[in-house]
């Protein structure tokens, strides 16, 4: 594709995202799959630009409003190119909007004037409201300011850039040092993660599918924060563990590795499609012998769960939440709600906690986790649970971001996604 054709595709894709009822990663994937003629490099270029523009949504919106320009995908691309991408590039905006069959229509005189006026201006204008400059949605500003205090702007800025590529080593198959060496031979250079004991962080973008480490099941892609959530569970060989909101199985695999493939893990989730994605990962990691997959849309599994009173050493619930801690991966989630509203999520989280609390044996652990930054979903949810269930006592954590019984991770402080976790131990009856 020509550079102009890439710009036209960017504008088209932004139009699809604006009206799509699903998150942008799905929309981008659907767009690319239906256009097989777009090569791998072109796909990467287009997708990266689309994500960059979404990461600058509030700032570009401020510039559009101040200039009097209509808020359209085309104008957002023009403003993005003028304010950010073409500051030192080989092309001028007029070159990319030259018309023709495969490029966007030529710039109008008004668009040329905007581009000329913006070319020497910074994307982060000092006159912007602070919330716009750090891409904070208005409905979250008060909550996050209260949560982060003086670090509010630094915390929010850290969530604008894209996330790191973190890997978890299956230490039951290979050591972290050996896996790091094998990846290096395949051109993937990594460093040990600073907090997770089995983690590696890629230095640059990496394609793992054809590496020896991936093929042999030595590694799994998992953010360091997610690895730490599994790590603080304290899983050991021979334990009985339930991963109630298992999703695609990332934490299930981490728990299985910590258990040395000895014991039993039950992976459950209401979303059968996500849970089915865990099966090939479980097989590749070589832990099929200890992992049971039980979708909760099956009435038999729901009845089975009701019978599991005092069965498990560890019950992990990484519950549905607002996902505010994943904004650097999912920038569209700042501005659009794809799931239930906060009030409904709070009720679901409380219900899940009450449901799995009964499955924990005396002396066992209930681990609650979210990828949210909001205290309502985190500390306050645990405080309310403990009022309902005084038989559970907090465990003091020794992990990055831990403050007494809570682990709170953020991109700014730990270079992970935003995570919260609490570990509660069930007391023995008197």
Residue pairs with C-beta under 8 A, 6 or more apart in sequence:
1 9
1 38
1 39
1 42
1 102
2 102
2 103
3 91
3 95
3 96
4 95
4 96
4 97
4 98
4 100
4 102
4 103
4 104
5 42
5 102
5 103
6 42
6 45
6 46
6 49
7 77
7 81
7 96
7 97
7 103
7 104
8 102
8 103
8 104
9 35
9 38
9 42
9 46
10 46
10 49
10 50
10 53
10 77
11 73
11 74
11 77
11 104
12 31
12 73
13 27
13 28
13 31
13 46
13 50
14 50
14 53
14 73
14 76
14 77
15 73
16 27
16 31
17 24
17 27
17 28
17 50
17 54
17 332
18 73
20 26
20 27
21 338
22 338
23 330
23 332
23 333
23 338
24 50
24 51
24 54
24 330
24 331
24 332
25 330
28 47
28 50
32 38
32 43
32 47
38 46
49 77
49 80
49 85
51 162
51 331
52 80
52 84
52 85
53 60
53 76
53 77
53 80
54 331
54 332
55 135
55 160
55 161
55 162
55 331
56 80
56 84
56 123
56 135
56 160
57 135
57 331
57 334
57 335
58 131
58 132
58 133
58 135
58 136
58 137
59 123
59 124
59 125
59 128
59 132
59 133
59 135
60 76
60 79
60 80
60 83
60 123
61 71
61 132
62 125
62 128
62 129
62 132
63 69
63 79
63 83
63 118
63 123
63 125
64 70
64 71
64 75
64 76
64 79
65 71
67 79
67 114
67 117
67 118
69 75
69 79
69 114
74 104
75 111
78 93
78 97
78 107
78 111
78 114
78 115
79 114
79 118
81 93
81 96
81 115
82 93
82 114
82 115
82 118
82 119
82 121
83 118
83 121
83 122
83 123
84 123
86 92
86 93
86 119
87 119
93 107
93 115
94 106
94 107
94 112
94 115
96 103
96 104
97 103
97 104
97 105
97 106
97 107
97 111
98 106
99 105
99 106
107 115
124 133
125 133
130 153
131 138
131 141
133 153
134 152
134 153
134 156
134 157
134 160
135 156
135 159
135 160
135 331
135 334
136 144
136 156
136 334
137 334
137 335
140 324
140 334
140 374
143 374
143 375
143 376
144 152
144 155
144 156
144 373
144 374
145 152
146 375
147 373
147 374
147 375
148 155
148 156
151 412
154 412
155 410
155 411
155 412
155 413
157 412
158 328
158 410
158 411
158 412
158 415
159 327
159 328
159 411
159 412
159 418
160 328
160 331
161 328
162 328
162 329
163 223
163 328
163 329
163 411
163 417
164 201
164 202
164 223
164 224
164 415
165 201
165 202
165 205
165 206
165 221
166 193
166 196
166 199
166 200
166 201
166 202
166 221
166 222
166 223
166 224
166 227
166 416
167 190
167 199
167 200
167 201
167 202
167 208
167 219
167 220
167 221
167 222
168 196
168 198
168 199
168 200
168 219
168 220
168 221
168 222
168 227
168 250
168 253
168 254
168 257
169 175
169 176
169 179
169 198
169 199
169 200
169 218
169 219
170 198
170 217
170 218
170 219
170 220
170 253
170 257
170 285
170 286
171 198
171 257
172 257
172 260
172 261
172 286
173 216
173 217
173 218
173 285
173 286
174 182
174 213
174 216
174 218
176 192
176 198
176 199
176 200
179 200
179 213
179 218
179 219
180 190
180 192
180 200
182 211
182 212
182 213
182 218
183 189
183 190
183 200
183 211
183 213
183 219
184 190
185 212
186 210
186 211
186 212
186 213
187 206
188 202
188 206
188 207
188 208
188 211
188 213
189 202
189 203
189 204
190 200
190 201
190 202
190 203
191 200
191 201
191 203
192 199
192 200
192 201
193 199
193 200
193 201
193 224
193 227
194 224
194 400
194 414
194 415
195 224
195 228
195 399
195 400
195 414
195 416
196 224
196 227
196 228
196 231
197 231
198 227
198 254
198 257
199 222
199 224
199 227
200 219
201 224
208 214
208 219
208 221
212 218
213 219
217 284
217 285
217 286
220 250
220 253
220 254
220 281
220 285
222 250
222 253
222 254
223 416
223 417
224 414
224 415
224 416
225 325
225 371
225 409
225 414
225 416
225 417
225 418
225 419
226 250
226 251
226 254
226 417
226 419
227 254
228 399
228 400
228 401
228 407
228 409
228 416
228 419
228 421
229 251
229 318
229 367
229 369
229 407
229 419
229 421
230 250
230 251
230 254
230 255
230 258
230 316
231 254
231 258
231 399
232 367
232 397
232 399
232 402
232 407
232 421
232 423
233 241
233 255
233 258
233 314
233 316
233 365
233 367
233 423
234 314
234 365
234 423
235 241
235 255
235 258
235 259
235 263
235 314
236 258
236 259
236 263
237 259
237 260
237 262
237 263
238 259
238 262
238 263
239 259
239 263
239 264
239 313
239 314
240 263
240 264
240 311
240 312
240 313
240 314
241 255
241 259
241 263
241 264
241 265
241 266
241 312
241 313
241 314
241 315
241 316
242 265
242 266
242 268
242 308
242 311
242 312
242 314
242 315
242 316
242 356
242 359
243 251
243 252
243 255
243 265
243 266
243 267
243 268
243 316
243 318
244 268
244 269
244 315
244 316
244 317
244 352
244 355
244 356
245 268
245 269
245 316
245 317
245 318
245 319
245 320
245 352
246 252
246 267
246 268
246 269
246 275
246 278
246 293
247 269
247 271
247 274
247 275
247 278
247 318
248 274
248 275
248 277
248 278
248 281
249 267
249 275
249 277
249 278
249 281
249 282
251 316
251 318
252 265
252 267
252 278
252 282
252 291
253 281
253 282
253 285
253 287
255 265
255 314
255 316
256 265
256 282
256 285
256 287
256 290
256 291
257 285
257 287
259 265
259 290
261 286
261 287
261 289
261 290
262 290
263 290
264 290
264 292
265 287
265 290
265 291
265 292
266 291
266 292
266 294
266 312
267 275
267 278
267 291
267 292
267 293
267 294
268 275
268 294
268 295
268 296
268 301
268 305
269 275
269 295
269 296
270 295
270 296
270 297
272 295
272 297
275 293
275 295
276 293
276 295
278 293
279 293
282 288
282 291
282 293
294 301
294 304
294 305
295 301
296 302
296 305
305 355
305 359
308 358
308 359
309 358
309 359
310 358
310 359
310 360
310 361
310 362
311 359
311 361
312 359
312 360
312 361
312 364
313 361
313 364
313 365
314 360
314 364
314 365
314 367
315 356
315 357
315 359
315 360
315 364
315 365
315 366
315 367
316 367
316 369
317 352
317 353
317 356
317 366
317 367
317 368
317 369
318 369
318 370
318 371
319 348
319 349
319 352
319 353
319 368
319 369
319 370
320 339
320 340
320 345
320 348
320 349
321 345
321 349
321 370
321 371
321 372
321 374
321 377
322 342
322 345
322 372
322 374
322 377
323 330
323 333
323 339
323 371
323 372
324 333
324 371
324 372
324 373
324 374
324 418
325 370
325 371
325 372
325 373
325 409
325 410
325 417
325 418
325 419
325 420
326 333
326 371
326 417
326 418
327 333
327 334
327 418
328 411
328 417
329 417
339 345
340 348
342 374
342 376
342 377
345 377
346 376
346 377
346 381
349 370
349 377
349 381
350 381
350 384
350 385
353 366
353 368
353 381
353 385
354 385
354 388
354 389
356 366
357 366
357 385
357 389
357 392
357 426
360 366
360 426
361 426
362 426
362 427
362 428
362 429
363 425
363 426
363 428
364 425
364 426
365 395
365 423
365 424
365 425
365 426
366 392
366 423
366 424
366 425
366 426
367 421
367 422
367 423
367 424
368 381
368 382
368 385
368 421
368 422
368 424
369 419
369 420
369 421
369 422
370 377
370 378
370 419
370 420
370 421
371 417
371 418
371 419
372 378
372 418
372 420
373 410
373 418
373 420
377 420
378 406
378 408
378 420
378 422
379 406
379 420
379 422
382 394
382 405
382 406
382 422
382 424
385 392
385 424
386 392
386 394
386 424
391 426
391 427
392 424
392 425
392 426
392 427
393 424
393 425
393 427
394 404
394 405
394 422
394 423
394 424
394 425
395 405
395 423
395 424
395 425
396 402
396 404
396 405
397 404
397 405
397 406
397 407
397 421
397 423
399 407
400 407
400 409
400 414
401 407
401 408
401 409
401 410
401 413
401 414
401 419
402 408
405 422
405 423
405 424
406 420
406 421
406 422
407 419
407 420
407 421
407 422
408 419
408 420
409 416
409 417
409 418
409 419
409 420
410 416
410 418
411 417
411 418
